[in-house]
Amino acid sequence: MEDASAGRLWETALGRLQLQVTRPNYDTWLKDTVGLRLDGGRFVVGAPSDFATEWLNTRLRPLIDNVLAGLTGQALDVSFQVLGAPGLCPDAGIGSSYAPAPTAKPTWPQPRLNSAFTFDAFVVGSCNRLAHAAAMAVASAPGRAYNPLLICAPTGLGKTHLLHAIAHEALRSDLRLVCASAEQFTSEFVTAVRDHRTDEFRYRYRGADIFLLDDVQFLQGKDQTQIEFYHTFDELHSSGRQIALTCDRCPQDLSSLDHRLRSRLQWGLIAVVKPPNLHARMAILYAKADAQGLSISTDILEFLAGRLPDNVRELEGALTRVTAYARLTHQQLTVELAAAALEDVTSDLPPPLPTPESIIAAVELDGGCDVVVSHRSVTPRLFA
């Protein structure tokens, strides 16, 4: 049974709270609450779910305390109760020994992270130094370093690696973390709307201390999801919580994204990752081989680095392919064997850079010849 004086007090408090929080925040956490009990200095507020009570208690409690103190002239002991919970006895009146039943704290869901995507395993070069440093800064001081952080790179250059590395550090700090892809965000939002569970969806995404979203370009063309992401972004940013995102292009190139979202993506630091140069590709291959316990000669790694110039993911795939080819055919791994293993996947690539051995071999051809050495190949040209 609701106490009339508590109901009137809370209605007045809601009027003031509505002016002090964002509209999405009010609609999600305060709109459906009611004042239940006012007993001396104790005030009980009812909310529709344990997610809402947890949010009110951890995020909005100081604001609610201040508003109620201003209305009553005293500091109240405010507690939150799930509506319809066993602790709400309908015949418990003012002055009774009523005490709200404790609300179990919801378990914060843990993200699925790639265990190999850590800062220690990330190979730093001139192509990605800024993005790596920014990600490290965000991980060490979330909400205070670069907020938001946007890492832009074509596919396969390590942007997801950096995002997961931030997530691993956040978990060690016992922070509330959400790390999801834009596709996952969209799918969960659609499911939440269908099942009338948007409060739980918003509790998860807007309750995070660190919000990491991968491949934000996939929000293009999804108007309702963009609106939800827009309000989620504003809620998190306005309360000083960290946002980090990745995208396969710069915000100005996302023509199908709402202009307000494009503006917010450019609000903080944009760190662009470029394709690795030869030295960086060699370092990446050395690191990948070492992580797998492989012993591979430098000439083979140079061959791989020269044949697959742009994509880190393809470099790792090529390394796996050539080592598997040697193992399965019971042959010693050589440059020639590596070339054979990659023949069907690199046939459309330009020929590899000339090696000293190939130049000597061309010069020693029988008969008179003129060797034309270019940056692409070594071609013997016979005189007529």
Long-range contacts (C-beta under 8 A, 24 or more apart in sequence): 1-90, 1-91, 1-92, 1-93, 2-34, 2-35, 2-36, 2-46, 3-35, 3-36, 3-37, 3-38, 3-94, 5-38, 6-35, 6-36, 6-37, 6-38, 6-43, 6-44, 7-34, 7-35, 8-35, 9-35, 9-38, 9-43, 9-68, 9-71, 9-72, 10-34, 10-35, 10-45, 11-35, 12-71, 13-64, 13-67, 13-68, 13-71, 16-67, 16-70, 16-71, 17-60, 17-63, 17-64, 17-67, 20-63, 20-67, 21-60, 21-63, 22-231, 22-234, 22-235, 22-238, 24-202, 24-206, 24-231, 24-234, 24-235, 25-206, 25-235, 28-198, 28-199, 28-202, 28-203, 28-206, 29-55, 29-56, 29-59, 29-60, 30-56, 30-60, 34-83, 36-81, 36-88, 37-92, 37-94, 37-98, 38-94, 39-94, 39-95, 39-98, 41-74, 41-75, 41-76, 41-77, 42-76, 42-77, 42-79, 43-68, 43-76, 43-77, 43-78, 43-79, 44-78, 44-79, 44-80, 44-81, 44-100, 45-78, 45-79, 45-80, 45-81, 46-80, 46-81, 46-82, 46-83, 46-88, 47-80, 47-81, 47-82, 47-83, 48-82, 48-83, 48-199, 49-82, 49-199, 49-200, 50-82, 50-103, 50-104, 50-106, 51-106, 51-199, 51-200, 51-203, 52-80, 52-199, 52-203, 53-80, 53-81, 53-82, 53-103, 54-103, 54-105, 54-106, 54-203, 55-203, 55-207, 56-80, 59-207, 59-239, 106-203, 108-176, 109-204, 110-171, 110-177, 111-167, 111-177, 111-178, 111-179, 111-180, 113-164, 113-167, 113-168, 113-171, 113-179, 114-160, 114-161, 114-164, 116-291, 117-160, 117-161, 117-162, 117-163, 117-164, 117-165, 117-168, 118-164, 118-165, 118-168, 119-165, 119-168, 119-169, 121-161, 121-287, 121-291, 122-158, 122-161, 122-162, 122-165, 123-280, 123-283, 123-284, 123-287, 125-276, 125-277, 125-279, 125-280, 125-283, 126-277, 126-280, 127-157, 127-273, 127-274, 127-275, 127-276, 127-277, 127-280, 128-153, 128-157, 128-158, 128-273, 128-274, 128-276, 128-280, 130-271, 130-272, 131-158, 131-159, 131-162, 131-271, 131-272, 131-273, 132-162, 134-269, 134-271, 135-162, 135-163, 135-165, 135-166, 135-244, 135-271, 138-166, 138-242, 138-244, 139-165, 139-166, 139-169, 139-170, 140-169, 142-170, 142-173, 142-175, 142-209, 142-210, 142-241, 142-242, 143-209, 143-240, 143-241, 143-242, 145-242, 146-268, 146-269, 147-237, 147-240, 147-242, 147-243, 147-268, 148-233, 148-237, 148-243, 148-244, 148-245, 148-264, 148-265, 148-267, 148-268, 148-269, 149-242, 149-243, 149-244, 149-245, 149-268, 149-269, 149-271, 150-216, 150-244, 150-245, 150-246, 150-247, 150-251, 150-265, 150-266, 150-268, 150-269, 150-270, 150-271, 151-244, 151-245, 151-246, 151-247, 151-271, 151-273, 152-246, 152-247, 152-248, 152-249, 152-250, 152-270, 152-271, 152-272, 152-273, 153-246, 153-248, 153-272, 153-273, 153-274, 154-248, 154-249, 154-275, 154-310, 154-311, 155-248, 155-311, 155-313, 156-310, 156-311, 156-312, 156-313, 156-314, 157-273, 157-274, 157-275, 157-276, 157-311, 157-312, 158-273, 158-312, 159-214, 159-246, 159-273, 160-214, 160-246, 162-246, 163-212, 163-214, 163-244, 163-246, 166-210, 166-212, 166-244, 167-210, 167-212, 170-209, 170-210, 175-209, 175-210, 176-207, 176-208, 176-209, 176-210, 177-208, 177-209, 177-210, 177-212, 178-204, 178-205, 178-208, 178-210, 178-211, 178-212, 179-212, 179-214, 180-212, 180-213, 180-214, 181-213, 181-214, 181-215, 181-218, 182-213, 182-214, 182-215, 182-216, 182-217, 182-218, 182-219, 183-215, 183-218, 185-213, 185-219, 185-225, 185-229, 186-218, 186-219, 186-222, 186-225, 189-224, 189-225, 189-228, 190-225, 193-224, 202-232, 205-232, 206-232, 206-235, 206-236, 208-236, 208-241, 209-241, 209-242, 210-241, 210-242, 210-244, 211-236, 211-241, 211-242, 211-243, 211-244, 212-243, 212-244, 212-245, 213-243, 213-244, 213-245, 213-246, 214-245, 214-246, 215-246, 215-247, 215-248, 216-245, 216-246, 216-247, 216-254, 216-265, 217-247, 217-248, 217-249, 217-254, 217-257, 219-257, 219-261, 220-254, 220-255, 220-256, 220-257, 221-256, 223-258, 226-257, 226-258, 226-261, 229-261, 230-258, 230-260, 230-261, 230-264, 233-261, 233-264, 234-264, 237-264, 237-267, 243-268, 275-309, 275-310, 275-311, 276-310, 276-312, 278-305, 278-306, 278-309, 281-305, 281-308, 281-309, 281-315, 284-312, 284-315, 284-316, 285-315, 285-319, 288-315, 288-316, 288-319, 289-319, 292-319, 292-323, 294-319, 294-323, 296-323, 296-333, 297-333, 299-335, 299-355, 300-333, 300-334, 300-335, 300-338, 303-335, 303-338, 303-339, 303-352, 304-338, 304-342, 306-352, 306-353, 307-342, 307-346, 307-349, 307-352, 308-346, 308-349, 309-349, 318-342, 318-345, 318-346, 321-345, 350-376, 351-376, 351-377, 354-378
